[in-house]
Amino acid sequence: MLKNILQLKKTNFRFLILGSEGLLGTEFKKLIKKKYRLCISRKYSDVNMDLTNFKLLKKIFTLLKFDYVINCAAMTSISECEKKIHKANLINYFLPKKLDIYSKKYNFKLVHISTDHFFRRKSFKLNTERSKIFALNNYSLTKLKAERSILNKNNLIITTNFTGFKKRNFTSTFVGWLYSSIKKKKKIKLFHDMYVSTIDVSTCSKIVKKLIDLNASGVFNVGTSDYVSKKEFAIMFSKKLKKPFFFNSISVNESAINRGKYLALDVSKVQKKLGIKMITIKKTINNLARISFKNKL
């Protein structure tokens, strides 16, 4: 491992992408030219390692210099986080906490990908970057602790809800699971009262990259300009595919794990910063459907 890293010692990388084989990390690899980035993941990457091996991670920072470290690594399965809280803490909390410490010592900017799974409103209202956040379950607890430990004027924290298609572990994403269920004509359960601003992963990565290019800091919501329920999202997607769709409509209150209802994001801050209008849910679904048609999923 260290031998491979030592061979790179004379190379100057602008970006280090952690969790580079995940859904969002893969998109950053497409956006950033290979000569400007180093990628770390468990498998199939420039450097294959367990990112909770903090001793080795620190060694990498002593040998190589980066301008930006994009942390896409996370344990995102809510059910898995309930079962494996120690593991979830290591990757979701202790990793970004360590990266924040390293960013000061080794002089790089930390870009951390967070979540929208923090809000527990009793009635609908868009969530801004100043809205109060809460630990709804073990997953959001680990992400909340991370945000509180790294929130400062230098780091860039992205609050978001994105989806897309993964080559490996296809059904691990919402739209992957949804597409697979539609294709197999499998009846599924969908929340009619969980409202989200889910954005396609390709658009999400491009927005975050623009913020990085502007050297933005602080917390930014990245999502669609509007919102729908999880059920409505699925119905819109199935109609776009022109495929029959079978589901039961259920309430978030029926979930075995505590979840938020009103997770939709106010994106006015990022729109003002970039001078753009964020895409709509309809456009997001069009983008996802186009990918499925193009790749004949």
Backbone as CSV, one residue per row, in Angstrom:
resi,resn,N_x,N_y,N_z,CA_x,CA_y,CA_z,C_x,C_y,C_z
1,MET,0.828,-1.208,0.000,0.000,0.000,0.000,0.863,1.260,0.000
2,LEU,1.740,1.395,0.990,2.592,2.580,1.081,3.548,2.682,-0.091
3,LYS,3.970,1.528,-0.605,4.860,1.531,-1.771,4.179,2.203,-2.957
4,ASN,2.915,1.879,-3.172,2.155,2.495,-4.267,2.000,3.999,-4.060
5,ILE,1.785,4.399,-2.821,1.617,5.822,-2.502,2.926,6.572,-2.696
6,LEU,4.027,5.935,-2.300,5.343,6.567,-2.448,5.690,6.813,-3.909
7,GLN,5.186,5.950,-4.794,5.429,6.140,-6.223,4.729,7.395,-6.751
8,LEU,3.703,7.846,-6.034,2.949,9.033,-6.433,3.476,10.310,-5.794
9,LYS,4.505,10.172,-4.977,4.936,11.281,-4.126,5.253,12.556,-4.901
10,LYS,5.797,12.435,-6.085,6.192,13.611,-6.847,5.021,14.225,-7.615
11,THR,3.878,13.582,-7.542,2.697,14.075,-8.259,1.919,15.053,-7.393
12,ASN,1.516,16.171,-7.975,0.685,17.142,-7.255,-0.770,16.975,-7.682
13,PHE,-1.602,16.609,-6.743,-3.020,16.430,-7.019,-3.797,17.611,-6.446
14,ARG,-4.735,18.125,-7.223,-5.594,19.185,-6.687,-6.689,18.599,-5.808
15,PHE,-7.165,17.413,-6.201,-8.320,16.825,-5.515,-8.031,15.426,-4.996
16,LEU,-8.530,15.155,-3.810,-8.578,13.794,-3.278,-10.054,13.460,-3.109
17,ILE,-10.496,12.379,-3.752,-11.889,11.954,-3.664,-11.958,10.710,-2.794
18,LEU,-12.632,10.816,-1.666,-12.805,9.685,-0.762,-14.179,9.060,-0.987
19,GLY,-14.217,7.738,-1.078,-15.459,7.062,-1.448,-15.711,7.211,-2.931
20,SER,-14.648,7.093,-3.713,-14.700,7.394,-5.147,-15.484,6.379,-5.968
21,GLU,-15.790,5.207,-5.401,-16.566,4.213,-6.136,-18.046,4.250,-5.766
22,GLY,-18.401,5.169,-4.884,-19.807,5.348,-4.545,-20.534,6.119,-5.619
23,LEU,-21.809,6.346,-5.408,-22.649,6.991,-6.428,-22.157,8.392,-6.762
24,LEU,-21.928,9.235,-5.759,-21.492,10.609,-6.010,-20.010,10.665,-6.360
25,GLY,-19.207,9.852,-5.695,-17.770,9.835,-5.983,-17.485,9.502,-7.433
26,THR,-18.262,8.586,-7.987,-18.104,8.207,-9.393,-18.352,9.385,-10.322
27,GLU,-19.319,10.227,-9.963,-19.626,11.404,-10.783,-18.500,12.437,-10.713
28,PHE,-17.905,12.607,-9.538,-16.772,13.532,-9.434,-15.592,13.055,-10.275
29,LYS,-15.418,11.758,-10.372,-14.347,11.212,-11.215,-14.544,11.604,-12.675
30,LYS,-15.800,11.680,-13.097,-16.090,12.076,-14.473,-15.813,13.563,-14.698
31,LEU,-16.040,14.379,-13.666,-15.911,15.831,-13.790,-14.468,16.319,-13.710
32,ILE,-13.645,15.600,-12.947,-12.280,16.059,-12.688,-11.291,15.196,-13.461
33,LYS,-10.459,15.809,-14.249,-9.488,15.071,-15.059,-8.584,14.213,-14.182
34,LYS,-8.224,13.059,-14.703,-7.467,12.068,-13.937,-6.153,12.612,-13.396
35,LYS,-5.499,13.472,-14.161,-4.189,13.981,-13.729,-4.290,14.929,-12.542
36,TYR,-5.512,15.407,-12.261,-5.702,16.348,-11.152,-6.257,15.705,-9.892
37,ARG,-6.547,14.399,-9.928,-7.214,13.780,-8.780,-6.577,12.458,-8.379
38,LEU,-6.724,12.158,-7.099,-6.398,10.841,-6.566,-7.672,10.310,-5.917
39,CYS,-7.965,9.044,-6.149,-9.196,8.451,-5.641,-8.892,7.337,-4.649
40,ILE,-9.638,7.340,-3.566,-9.497,6.292,-2.555,-10.854,5.667,-2.282
41,SER,-10.883,4.347,-2.298,-12.077,3.592,-1.971,-11.633,2.211,-1.505
42,ARG,-12.581,1.398,-1.112,-12.230,0.044,-0.668,-11.708,-0.808,-1.821
43,LYS,-12.318,-0.638,-3.005,-11.944,-1.456,-4.164,-11.978,-0.605,-5.429
44,TYR,-11.301,-1.082,-6.446,-11.376,-0.538,-7.810,-10.924,0.918,-7.912
45,SER,-10.006,1.353,-7.061,-9.622,2.762,-7.053,-8.109,2.922,-7.176
46,ASP,-7.631,4.179,-7.202,-6.184,4.434,-7.262,-5.494,3.848,-6.041
47,VAL,-6.120,4.072,-4.894,-5.645,3.506,-3.630,-6.821,2.782,-2.987
48,ASN,-6.660,1.484,-2.761,-7.710,0.688,-2.141,-7.404,0.513,-0.656
49,MET,-8.290,1.018,0.193,-8.054,0.928,1.630,-9.341,1.163,2.408
50,ASP,-9.298,0.764,3.653,-10.379,1.047,4.584,-10.179,2.471,5.090
51,LEU,-11.124,3.352,4.826,-10.961,4.763,5.186,-11.018,5.012,6.684
52,THR,-11.390,3.999,7.450,-11.337,4.146,8.906,-9.975,3.731,9.462
53,ASN,-9.050,3.407,8.568,-7.655,3.196,8.970,-7.000,4.574,9.022
54,PHE,-7.253,5.289,10.101,-6.855,6.693,10.181,-5.338,6.882,10.202
55,LYS,-4.634,5.893,10.700,-3.172,5.965,10.718,-2.613,5.999,9.298
56,LEU,-3.135,5.131,8.452,-2.701,5.098,7.054,-3.171,6.341,6.314
57,LEU,-4.391,6.777,6.602,-4.918,7.977,5.956,-4.052,9.192,6.273
58,LYS,-3.646,9.298,7.524,-2.775,10.403,7.918,-1.446,10.333,7.181
59,LYS,-0.939,9.125,6.995,0.330,8.938,6.280,0.230,9.462,4.850
60,ILE,-0.913,9.253,4.235,-1.125,9.749,2.868,-1.000,11.272,2.828
61,PHE,-1.563,11.928,3.827,-1.491,13.390,3.867,-0.076,13.902,4.159
62,THR,0.716,13.089,4.820,2.115,13.505,5.064,2.957,13.361,3.797
63,LEU,2.524,12.482,2.886,3.308,12.213,1.677,2.833,13.001,0.460
64,LEU,1.539,13.287,0.407,0.966,13.941,-0.766,0.228,15.210,-0.369
65,LYS,0.221,16.164,-1.276,-0.458,17.433,-1.002,-1.695,17.570,-1.885
66,PHE,-2.775,18.069,-1.271,-4.039,18.282,-1.976,-4.573,19.672,-1.669
67,ASP,-5.289,20.232,-2.629,-5.973,21.504,-2.398,-7.366,21.271,-1.825
68,TYR,-8.025,20.200,-2.316,-9.390,19.893,-1.884,-9.512,18.403,-1.582
69,VAL,-10.208,18.104,-0.507,-10.555,16.723,-0.193,-12.075,16.632,-0.191
70,ILE,-12.625,15.838,-1.103,-14.073,15.676,-1.225,-14.466,14.370,-0.550
71,ASN,-15.172,14.477,0.542,-15.547,13.288,1.304,-16.939,12.803,0.915
72,CYS,-16.960,11.777,0.053,-18.225,11.161,-0.364,-18.469,9.853,0.381
73,ALA,-17.521,9.468,1.212,-17.636,8.190,1.918,-18.685,8.275,3.010
74,ALA,-19.539,7.270,3.073,-20.571,7.252,4.113,-21.261,5.898,4.138
75,MET,-21.785,5.571,5.273,-22.685,4.428,5.417,-24.089,5.011,5.376
76,THR,-24.820,4.790,4.292,-26.076,5.510,4.054,-27.332,4.672,4.290
77,SER,-27.191,3.371,4.432,-28.358,2.532,4.684,-28.863,2.784,6.103
78,ILE,-30.062,3.320,6.204,-30.624,3.645,7.516,-30.786,2.391,8.372
79,SER,-31.221,1.313,7.753,-31.403,0.068,8.508,-30.070,-0.508,8.963
80,GLU,-29.040,-0.417,8.123,-27.723,-0.919,8.499,-27.123,-0.100,9.632
81,CYS,-27.364,1.197,9.605,-26.860,2.061,10.675,-27.508,1.715,12.016
82,GLU,-28.752,1.252,11.970,-29.420,0.829,13.197,-28.774,-0.430,13.764
83,LYS,-28.337,-1.304,12.878,-27.753,-2.582,13.301,-26.269,-2.448,13.667
84,LYS,-25.573,-1.555,12.974,-24.116,-1.456,13.126,-23.719,-0.022,13.464
85,ILE,-24.122,0.422,14.647,-23.906,1.811,15.033,-22.415,2.139,15.161
86,HIS,-21.603,1.202,15.633,-20.161,1.469,15.766,-19.529,1.708,14.396
87,LYS,-19.859,0.853,13.452,-19.331,1.003,12.093,-19.816,2.310,11.464
88,ALA,-21.091,2.629,11.695,-21.651,3.874,11.169,-20.949,5.086,11.761
89,ASN,-20.645,5.026,13.040,-19.922,6.121,13.695,-18.537,6.323,13.105
90,LEU,-17.855,5.230,12.822,-16.493,5.311,12.287,-16.446,6.051,10.958
91,ILE,-17.331,5.674,10.042,-17.270,6.255,8.697,-18.034,7.570,8.584
92,ASN,-19.159,7.682,9.290,-20.004,8.877,9.153,-19.599,10.019,10.071
93,TYR,-18.990,9.691,11.204,-18.631,10.721,12.179,-17.129,10.884,12.366
94,PHE,-16.448,9.805,12.732,-15.020,9.932,13.050,-14.171,10.274,11.823
95,LEU,-14.545,9.748,10.648,-13.781,10.080,9.432,-13.815,11.576,9.136
96,PRO,-14.990,12.212,8.998,-14.985,13.664,8.743,-14.344,14.463,9.871
97,LYS,-14.488,13.997,11.106,-13.851,14.678,12.229,-12.328,14.663,12.076
98,LYS,-11.783,13.513,11.683,-10.340,13.398,11.442,-9.930,14.271,10.262
99,LEU,-10.741,14.274,9.211,-10.415,15.067,8.021,-10.364,16.557,8.350
100,ASP,-11.248,16.996,9.223,-11.236,18.397,9.644,-9.925,18.738,10.354
101,ILE,-9.466,17.834,11.202,-8.186,18.032,11.892,-7.043,18.057,10.893
102,TYR,-7.064,17.113,9.953,-6.006,17.052,8.940,-6.021,18.271,8.027
103,SER,-7.213,18.812,7.753,-7.310,19.963,6.849,-6.548,21.163,7.391
104,LYS,-6.555,21.310,8.690,-5.821,22.424,9.322,-4.325,22.169,9.319
105,LYS,-3.964,20.921,9.561,-2.541,20.574,9.644,-1.878,20.526,8.280
106,TYR,-2.610,20.004,7.280,-2.015,19.801,5.956,-2.555,20.781,4.907
107,ASN,-3.295,21.762,5.352,-3.689,22.907,4.530,-4.466,22.525,3.264
108,PHE,-5.600,21.848,3.452,-6.500,21.600,2.332,-7.913,21.987,2.751
109,LYS,-8.775,22.181,1.766,-10.185,22.514,2.032,-10.998,21.223,2.048
110,LEU,-11.781,21.040,3.089,-12.627,19.863,3.202,-14.012,20.146,2.624
111,VAL,-14.440,19.276,1.718,-15.792,19.327,1.158,-16.498,18.064,1.645
112,HIS,-17.501,18.244,2.467,-18.172,17.110,3.106,-19.610,16.995,2.622
113,ILE,-19.990,15.787,2.211,-21.347,15.530,1.741,-22.190,15.037,2.909
114,SER,-23.196,15.821,3.257,-24.048,15.485,4.388,-25.404,14.972,3.889
115,THR,-26.456,15.178,4.643,-27.758,14.592,4.343,-28.899,15.565,4.659
116,ASP,-30.071,15.267,4.127,-31.266,16.038,4.454,-32.070,15.364,5.568
117,HIS,-31.547,14.278,6.106,-32.321,13.451,7.029,-32.217,13.958,8.467
118,PHE,-32.445,15.257,8.655,-32.259,15.909,9.948,-33.515,16.590,10.501
119,PHE,-34.532,16.735,9.695,-35.610,17.662,10.029,-36.854,16.932,10.545
120,ARG,-37.447,17.441,11.610,-38.615,16.784,12.192,-39.783,17.761,12.379
121,ARG,-40.069,18.515,11.344,-41.183,19.460,11.395,-42.510,18.714,11.507
122,LYS,-43.485,19.366,12.159,-44.823,18.793,12.303,-45.741,19.225,11.169
123,SER,-45.321,20.268,10.442,-46.080,20.713,9.274,-45.083,21.142,8.199
124,PHE,-45.570,21.256,6.965,-44.640,21.495,5.863,-44.037,22.896,5.885
125,LYS,-42.728,22.946,5.669,-41.999,24.180,5.447,-40.645,23.805,4.859
126,LEU,-40.184,24.567,3.872,-38.874,24.286,3.298,-37.786,24.494,4.347
127,ASN,-36.806,23.628,4.332,-35.706,23.694,5.293,-34.538,24.489,4.722
128,THR,-34.137,25.526,5.431,-32.998,26.343,5.021,-31.736,25.839,5.715
129,GLU,-30.616,26.467,5.374,-29.337,26.115,6.007,-29.311,26.500,7.483
130,ARG,-30.266,27.327,7.905,-30.334,27.757,9.305,-31.385,26.987,10.112
131,SER,-32.112,26.093,9.455,-33.131,25.318,10.159,-32.482,24.410,11.205
132,LYS,-33.207,24.199,12.291,-32.694,23.311,13.337,-32.625,21.883,12.822
133,ILE,-31.564,21.185,13.202,-31.405,19.799,12.779,-31.415,18.888,14.008
134,PHE,-31.912,17.670,13.787,-32.094,16.725,14.888,-31.632,15.335,14.470
135,ALA,-31.319,14.512,15.464,-31.004,13.107,15.219,-32.301,12.313,15.258
136,LEU,-32.740,11.842,14.095,-33.991,11.103,14.012,-33.786,9.611,14.250
137,ASN,-32.583,9.124,13.954,-32.232,7.720,14.080,-30.707,7.623,14.130
138,ASN,-30.158,6.436,14.130,-28.706,6.288,14.246,-27.965,6.900,13.054
139,TYR,-28.544,6.751,11.860,-27.904,7.342,10.683,-27.775,8.856,10.825
140,SER,-28.881,9.517,11.106,-28.838,10.976,11.213,-28.048,11.424,12.437
141,LEU,-27.993,10.596,13.470,-27.171,10.922,14.641,-25.697,10.997,14.269
142,THR,-25.219,10.021,13.503,-23.803,10.023,13.107,-23.491,11.212,12.193
143,LYS,-24.410,11.536,11.289,-24.196,12.664,10.375,-24.297,13.999,11.110
144,LEU,-25.178,14.060,12.096,-25.325,15.276,12.894,-24.058,15.559,13.697
145,LYS,-23.516,14.527,14.322,-22.282,14.692,15.095,-21.137,15.150,14.186
146,ALA,-21.119,14.627,12.962,-20.085,15.034,12.008,-20.208,16.518,11.685
147,GLU,-21.412,16.965,11.360,-21.615,18.383,11.024,-21.189,19.296,12.166
148,ARG,-21.584,18.944,13.362,-21.254,19.785,14.510,-19.751,19.839,14.763
149,SER,-19.044,18.775,14.417,-17.602,18.738,14.685,-16.769,19.427,13.608
150,ILE,-17.338,19.600,12.404,-16.542,20.173,11.307,-17.045,21.529,10.825
151,LEU,-18.157,21.996,11.399,-18.726,23.262,10.930,-17.830,24.432,11.312
152,ASN,-17.202,25.046,10.319,-16.380,26.237,10.533,-16.322,27.036,9.239
153,LYS,-15.629,28.143,9.259,-15.633,29.070,8.120,-14.842,28.560,6.921
154,ASN,-14.072,27.482,7.090,-13.244,26.982,5.988,-13.877,25.837,5.208
155,ASN,-14.606,24.964,5.891,-15.153,23.767,5.248,-16.411,24.078,4.438
156,LEU,-16.654,23.236,3.439,-17.876,23.307,2.634,-18.704,22.064,2.938
157,ILE,-19.918,22.259,3.438,-20.806,21.157,3.812,-22.042,21.191,2.910
158,ILE,-22.331,20.060,2.291,-23.446,19.978,1.354,-24.586,19.161,1.959
159,THR,-25.729,19.815,2.180,-26.941,19.127,2.610,-27.719,18.749,1.356
160,THR,-27.954,17.464,1.175,-28.527,17.048,-0.103,-29.259,15.716,0.006
161,ASN,-30.022,15.411,-1.032,-30.661,14.117,-1.217,-30.585,13.832,-2.709
162,PHE,-29.700,12.926,-3.088,-29.515,12.629,-4.518,-29.754,11.150,-4.777
163,THR,-30.010,10.827,-6.019,-30.177,9.434,-6.404,-29.663,9.223,-7.820
164,GLY,-29.468,7.974,-8.175,-28.938,7.624,-9.488,-28.756,6.121,-9.567
165,PHE,-28.085,5.667,-10.620,-27.901,4.237,-10.848,-26.454,3.821,-10.595
166,LYS,-26.278,2.797,-9.788,-24.950,2.254,-9.510,-24.741,0.985,-10.327
167,LYS,-23.523,0.830,-10.846,-23.214,-0.388,-11.593,-23.204,-1.589,-10.660
168,ARG,-22.604,-1.380,-9.494,-22.571,-2.438,-8.488,-23.609,-2.126,-7.415
169,ASN,-24.216,-3.142,-6.859,-25.238,-2.959,-5.823,-26.345,-2.039,-6.330
170,PHE,-26.904,-2.394,-7.468,-27.841,-1.558,-8.226,-29.026,-1.069,-7.390
171,THR,-29.585,-1.946,-6.563,-30.799,-1.596,-5.820,-30.514,-0.841,-4.524
172,SER,-29.256,-0.467,-4.287,-28.930,0.269,-3.057,-29.365,1.732,-3.112
173,THR,-29.677,2.246,-4.299,-30.166,3.614,-4.423,-31.681,3.597,-4.578
174,PHE,-32.316,4.710,-4.264,-33.781,4.771,-4.346,-34.276,4.500,-5.756
175,VAL,-33.683,5.174,-6.749,-34.178,5.003,-8.111,-33.771,3.640,-8.682
176,GLY,-32.650,3.092,-8.220,-32.255,1.753,-8.644,-33.230,0.709,-8.126
177,TRP,-33.581,0.828,-6.851,-34.574,-0.060,-6.239,-35.925,0.103,-6.911
178,LEU,-36.273,1.333,-7.201,-37.546,1.630,-7.848,-37.594,1.035,-9.257
179,TYR,-36.542,1.251,-10.022,-36.487,0.737,-11.396,-36.560,-0.790,-11.402
180,SER,-35.791,-1.417,-10.517,-35.778,-2.880,-10.433,-37.156,-3.419,-10.069
181,SER,-37.840,-2.728,-9.150,-39.180,-3.157,-8.732,-40.183,-3.023,-9.873
182,ILE,-40.081,-1.933,-10.639,-40.968,-1.726,-11.785,-40.734,-2.807,-12.839
183,LYS,-39.456,-3.070,-13.101,-39.096,-4.050,-14.131,-39.590,-5.450,-13.764
184,LYS,-39.487,-5.788,-12.471,-39.893,-7.119,-12.007,-41.385,-7.190,-11.648
185,LYS,-42.070,-6.052,-11.814,-43.487,-5.948,-11.456,-43.719,-6.340,-9.997
186,LYS,-42.787,-5.899,-9.177,-42.841,-6.198,-7.751,-43.583,-5.090,-7.011
187,LYS,-44.514,-5.463,-6.184,-45.273,-4.479,-5.414,-44.430,-3.968,-4.254
188,ILE,-44.362,-2.647,-4.121,-43.523,-2.046,-3.086,-44.325,-1.064,-2.239
189,LYS,-43.735,-0.640,-1.136,-44.362,0.341,-0.248,-43.678,1.690,-0.432
190,LEU,-44.481,2.745,-0.515,-43.951,4.087,-0.736,-44.602,5.076,0.227
191,PHE,-43.787,5.976,0.764,-44.296,6.981,1.699,-45.051,8.080,0.947
192,HIS,-46.291,8.301,1.342,-47.081,9.369,0.723,-46.906,10.694,1.459
193,ASP,-46.262,10.656,2.635,-46.126,11.877,3.435,-44.677,12.213,3.783
194,MET,-43.724,11.686,3.008,-42.332,12.114,3.123,-42.010,12.976,1.914
195,TYR,-41.740,14.260,2.146,-41.523,15.217,1.056,-40.036,15.541,0.915
196,VAL,-39.546,15.429,-0.315,-38.118,15.556,-0.575,-37.851,16.428,-1.801
197,SER,-36.601,16.892,-1.884,-36.137,17.639,-3.060,-35.035,16.842,-3.743
198,THR,-35.312,15.582,-3.980,-34.315,14.659,-4.528,-33.838,15.111,-5.904
199,ILE,-32.523,15.137,-6.073,-31.897,15.571,-7.324,-31.078,14.425,-7.907
200,ASP,-30.960,14.367,-9.229,-30.140,13.312,-9.827,-28.671,13.562,-9.520
201,VAL,-27.921,12.493,-9.361,-26.554,12.578,-8.854,-25.626,13.343,-9.796
202,SER,-25.861,13.254,-11.092,-25.014,13.963,-12.049,-25.128,15.478,-11.859
203,THR,-26.373,15.970,-11.748,-26.586,17.401,-11.520,-26.014,17.824,-10.174
204,CYS,-26.211,16.993,-9.164,-25.695,17.293,-7.827,-24.185,17.501,-7.864
205,SER,-23.467,16.598,-8.515,-22.001,16.700,-8.566,-21.555,17.970,-9.284
206,LYS,-22.264,18.356,-10.325,-21.896,19.561,-11.085,-22.111,20.821,-10.246
207,ILE,-23.179,20.841,-9.465,-23.450,21.992,-8.599,-22.379,22.101,-7.514
208,VAL,-22.043,20.976,-6.905,-21.005,20.979,-5.857,-19.664,21.409,-6.444
209,LYS,-19.354,20.949,-7.641,-18.086,21.331,-8.287,-18.042,22.837,-8.543
210,LYS,-19.171,23.415,-8.922,-19.218,24.866,-9.136,-18.969,25.614,-7.825
211,LEU,-19.500,25.106,-6.734,-19.264,25.722,-5.428,-17.792,25.618,-5.043
212,ILE,-17.183,24.476,-5.342,-15.754,24.298,-5.067,-14.934,25.294,-5.881
213,ASP,-15.273,25.435,-7.139,-14.540,26.358,-8.024,-14.620,27.800,-7.539
214,LEU,-15.710,28.126,-6.833,-15.867,29.470,-6.270,-15.283,29.574,-4.865
215,ASN,-14.695,28.458,-4.411,-14.115,28.388,-3.063,-15.151,28.722,-1.986
216,ALA,-16.372,28.248,-2.205,-17.454,28.499,-1.250,-17.203,27.746,0.056
217,SER,-17.676,28.318,1.147,-17.564,27.696,2.463,-18.907,27.764,3.175
218,GLY,-19.036,26.974,4.219,-20.281,26.954,4.977,-21.209,25.858,4.484
219,VAL,-22.474,25.947,4.872,-23.472,24.929,4.533,-24.312,25.400,3.343
220,PHE,-24.485,24.509,2.367,-25.329,24.804,1.202,-26.284,23.640,0.965
221,ASN,-27.555,23.961,0.804,-28.530,22.963,0.370,-28.411,22.768,-1.134
222,VAL,-28.356,21.514,-1.562,-28.318,21.198,-2.994,-29.432,20.193,-3.285
223,GLY,-30.450,20.656,-3.971,-31.590,19.810,-4.320,-32.363,20.464,-5.447
224,THR,-33.541,19.969,-5.714,-34.377,20.551,-6.761,-35.054,21.826,-6.260
225,SER,-35.570,22.593,-7.184,-36.223,23.854,-6.818,-37.642,23.632,-6.285
226,ASP,-38.152,22.418,-6.450,-39.473,22.089,-5.927,-39.383,20.776,-5.153
227,TYR,-40.504,20.169,-4.851,-40.496,18.975,-4.007,-41.697,18.109,-4.326
228,VAL,-41.591,16.826,-3.988,-42.711,15.883,-4.098,-42.572,14.864,-2.981
229,SER,-43.604,14.070,-2.798,-43.505,12.950,-1.862,-42.747,11.816,-2.548
230,LYS,-42.269,10.883,-1.751,-41.583,9.714,-2.315,-42.517,8.966,-3.267
231,LYS,-43.794,8.880,-2.892,-44.787,8.199,-3.743,-44.947,8.926,-5.077
232,GLU,-45.074,10.240,-5.027,-45.261,11.033,-6.251,-44.037,10.917,-7.164
233,PHE,-42.855,10.905,-6.570,-41.618,10.761,-7.345,-41.661,9.448,-8.122
234,ALA,-42.013,8.375,-7.430,-42.063,7.052,-8.048,-43.101,6.981,-9.166
235,ILE,-44.251,7.577,-8.939,-45.307,7.572,-9.960,-44.855,8.333,-11.200
236,MET,-44.252,9.492,-10.995,-43.754,10.298,-12.118,-42.692,9.531,-12.909
237,PHE,-41.821,8.828,-12.200,-40.755,8.065,-12.858,-41.336,6.913,-13.670
238,SER,-42.287,6.186,-13.103,-42.893,5.056,-13.811,-43.641,5.522,-15.065
239,LYS,-44.297,6.680,-14.981,-44.996,7.233,-16.145,-44.014,7.613,-17.240
240,LYS,-42.879,8.137,-16.833,-41.851,8.502,-17.810,-41.316,7.262,-18.524
241,LEU,-41.214,6.172,-17.802,-40.745,4.916,-18.394,-41.849,4.217,-19.189
242,LYS,-43.103,4.663,-18.957,-44.279,4.036,-19.580,-44.364,2.569,-19.201
243,LYS,-44.173,2.316,-17.910,-44.208,0.958,-17.380,-45.286,0.852,-16.306
244,PRO,-45.957,-0.302,-16.211,-46.930,-0.492,-15.127,-46.217,-0.503,-13.777
245,PHE,-46.940,-0.105,-12.744,-46.300,0.134,-11.458,-47.249,-0.285,-10.337
246,PHE,-46.747,-1.072,-9.393,-47.586,-1.616,-8.330,-47.024,-1.212,-6.966
247,PHE,-47.883,-0.584,-6.152,-47.392,-0.126,-4.855,-48.524,0.023,-3.848
248,ASN,-48.128,0.040,-2.586,-49.023,0.391,-1.486,-48.562,1.727,-0.924
249,SER,-49.492,2.618,-0.694,-49.183,3.927,-0.127,-49.217,3.820,1.399
250,ILE,-48.101,4.201,2.054,-48.041,4.123,3.507,-47.526,5.438,4.084
251,SER,-47.713,5.600,5.374,-47.234,6.795,6.080,-45.859,6.543,6.675
252,VAL,-45.090,7.609,6.814,-43.803,7.528,7.501,-43.998,6.989,8.923
253,ASN,-45.142,7.279,9.495,-45.430,6.827,10.856,-45.464,5.302,10.975
254,GLU,-45.614,4.617,9.850,-45.651,3.155,9.848,-44.262,2.534,9.770
255,SER,-43.245,3.364,9.561,-41.877,2.849,9.449,-41.385,2.331,10.796
256,ALA,-40.646,1.229,10.755,-40.078,0.654,11.983,-38.968,1.541,12.549
257,ILE,-38.363,2.342,11.667,-37.289,3.256,12.062,-37.802,4.681,11.953
258,ASN,-37.521,5.497,12.927,-37.972,6.887,12.919,-37.384,7.649,11.734
259,ARG,-38.223,8.349,10.999,-37.799,9.121,9.826,-38.538,10.462,9.819
260,GLY,-37.951,11.431,9.116,-38.594,12.727,8.979,-39.612,12.726,7.857
261,LYS,-40.585,13.627,7.950,-41.593,13.764,6.896,-41.254,14.883,5.930
262,TYR,-40.931,16.043,6.487,-40.787,17.249,5.664,-39.304,17.574,5.481
263,LEU,-38.701,16.929,4.481,-37.259,17.018,4.257,-36.899,17.929,3.081
264,ALA,-37.890,18.548,2.458,-37.640,19.385,1.282,-36.741,20.568,1.623
265,LEU,-35.861,20.916,0.682,-34.823,21.908,0.924,-35.100,23.242,0.231
266,ASP,-34.811,24.308,0.931,-34.814,25.650,0.354,-33.450,25.848,-0.317
267,VAL,-33.439,26.033,-1.631,-32.176,26.114,-2.371,-31.848,27.545,-2.810
268,SER,-32.484,28.529,-2.190,-32.266,29.921,-2.597,-30.813,30.361,-2.383
269,LYS,-30.143,29.832,-1.362,-28.764,30.229,-1.076,-27.821,29.805,-2.196
270,VAL,-27.924,28.554,-2.634,-27.040,28.070,-3.697,-27.384,28.738,-5.023
271,GLN,-28.671,29.018,-5.240,-29.069,29.708,-6.469,-28.459,31.103,-6.526
272,LYS,-28.475,31.786,-5.403,-27.905,33.135,-5.336,-26.392,33.090,-5.505
273,LYS,-25.753,32.116,-4.876,-24.295,32.000,-4.941,-23.821,31.731,-6.362
274,LEU,-24.532,30.864,-7.062,-24.111,30.471,-8.412,-24.795,31.270,-9.518
275,GLY,-25.811,32.048,-9.158,-26.534,32.818,-10.167,-27.296,31.943,-11.136
276,ILE,-27.900,30.862,-10.614,-28.622,29.917,-11.458,-29.981,29.590,-10.835
277,LYS,-30.791,28.869,-11.583,-32.039,28.313,-11.083,-31.862,26.802,-11.009
278,MET,-32.076,26.220,-9.843,-31.932,24.776,-9.698,-33.019,24.062,-10.501
279,ILE,-32.706,22.862,-10.937,-33.646,22.108,-11.767,-34.855,21.641,-10.953
280,THR,-35.903,21.268,-11.643,-37.130,20.800,-11.013,-37.090,19.277,-10.829
281,ILE,-38.046,18.769,-10.065,-38.218,17.323,-9.926,-38.474,16.685,-11.297
282,LYS,-39.294,17.343,-12.111,-39.601,16.817,-13.442,-38.334,16.667,-14.276
283,LYS,-37.458,17.657,-14.229,-36.202,17.592,-14.973,-35.309,16.488,-14.419
284,THR,-35.277,16.353,-13.099,-34.493,15.288,-12.476,-34.955,13.921,-12.973
285,ILE,-36.259,13.716,-12.996,-36.812,12.435,-13.450,-36.528,12.215,-14.934
286,ASN,-36.602,13.272,-15.714,-36.239,13.161,-17.139,-34.787,12.720,-17.290
287,ASN,-33.906,13.296,-16.488,-32.482,12.933,-16.538,-32.273,11.465,-16.193
288,LEU,-32.957,11.007,-15.157,-32.816,9.613,-14.721,-33.399,8.652,-15.750
289,ALA,-34.540,9.009,-16.316,-35.160,8.162,-17.340,-34.276,8.076,-18.576
290,ARG,-33.658,9.195,-18.955,-32.776,9.217,-20.110,-31.583,8.262,-19.922
291,ILE,-31.047,8.244,-18.709,-29.932,7.343,-18.401,-30.388,5.875,-18.542
292,SER,-31.573,5.594,-18.024,-32.071,4.208,-18.093,-32.320,3.782,-19.544
293,PHE,-32.832,4.697,-20.380,-33.056,4.395,-21.791,-31.723,4.210,-22.519
294,LYS,-30.782,5.128,-22.232,-29.483,5.111,-22.912,-28.717,3.829,-22.627
295,ASN,-28.750,3.407,-21.378,-27.979,2.221,-20.962,-28.789,0.930,-21.015
296,LYS,-30.019,1.045,-21.496,-30.895,-0.117,-21.633,-30.930,-0.957,-20.372
297,LEU,-31.198,-0.264,-19.274,-31.203,-0.944,-17.963,-32.336,-1.967,-17.859
